[in-house]
């Protein structure tokens, strides 16, 4: 089986658009649908026809183009079961633990409440691909709008259990801000310092910071490193639970 072709492009002010294409079947998937015109440009540029949309959560900047694209392509829209009523054009709902096959490839649904109550991630285990949208960012996590920090920590634990080589595609280009914040929480982490410096250069050049990997996040993402004694000492939380450390880091980022 040939590898999936992946096209990444900017949408809106800081969203990522992501298209997946299987050259053998013609299946083309948009991960969320942030902006119609930009997605159409990407499809035309690659000569692809949209067949599916994988919706991760209900926020407008992720579903805005659902209906317009469905009208143009009659594409099939998947989305989170717990937010089904809020997903425009939804055809099939999916909940954590569900698995289906598309273009001969397994797609597993991981429930990741936190950013929204019903947020899901799409994991393709045979391709080592995770589409995390607004749950996991490079060196960051999504803002907590609808669920608690403890819920998001539980969601992060599910993603941390994936193989280190898993490539992670996230929903927004927040990496520079995340890196600058991360070093304030984990200042003695040499790998993080090197990565933060690299991100500064990439963003000055206008280059993307997507994708990341689960392994790299385990080394540099403070939300995945809540058990680290150095971070706990820096936060003066040596005896706190992992969820409490996670919550403190998220609160500090909110005020960064």
Secondary structure, DSSP 8 states (H G I E B T S, - for coil): ----EEEEEEETTTEEEEEEE-TTT--EEEES-S-HHHHHHHHHHHT----EEE-----HHHHTTHHHHHHHH--EEEEEGGGGGGSTT--EEE-TT-EEEETTEEEEEEE--SSSTT-EEEEETTTTEEEEETSEETTEE---SSS-HHHHHHHHHHHHTS-TT-EEEESB--HHHHHHHHHHHSTT-HHHHHHHHHHHHHHHTT-----EEHHHHHHH-GGG-TT-HHHHHHTT-TT--HHHHHHHHHHHHHT-
